[in-house]
Amino acid sequence: MEKKTATNGETPTQLIDAKIASLDDWRGKTLAHVRALIKQADPDVIEEWKWSVPVWSHDGIICTGETYKKAVKLTFPKGAALPDPAGLFNSSLEGNVRRAIDLHEGVEIDEVAFKALILAAVEVNRG
């Protein structure tokens, strides 16, 4: 599912597809992989395009997917409120509200723990 907001006539899903396609290295594969995991965890997730980055929402933002030269960063705006027994959060740990996961080349994400984190974010959004 996607929100109907568009940029330059393209839907958010098309913009995310284009972003992934433009990253012809490990970052594109990583972003595509976490996108698929998010959709598996929450089939009702809404894809958006904000601040020139992919955003996944369900009753509020779950996470954003920024790409940098050496990392794919998944920022959870309410991450500090989420249980993280697997220790996926490894960035933005000093804040009181958000948390992030920096994925680096060659590092595999714990898929089960990541999907649980997505579902926990949806529950926090539902409040």
ABEGO torsion letter per residue (X at the ends): XBBABBBGGBBAAAAAAAAAAABABAAAAAAAAAAAAAAAABAABBBBBBGGBBBBBBGEBABBBBBBAABBBBBBAAAAABBBAAGABABGAABAABBBBBBBBGBBBBAAAAAAAAAAAAAAAAX
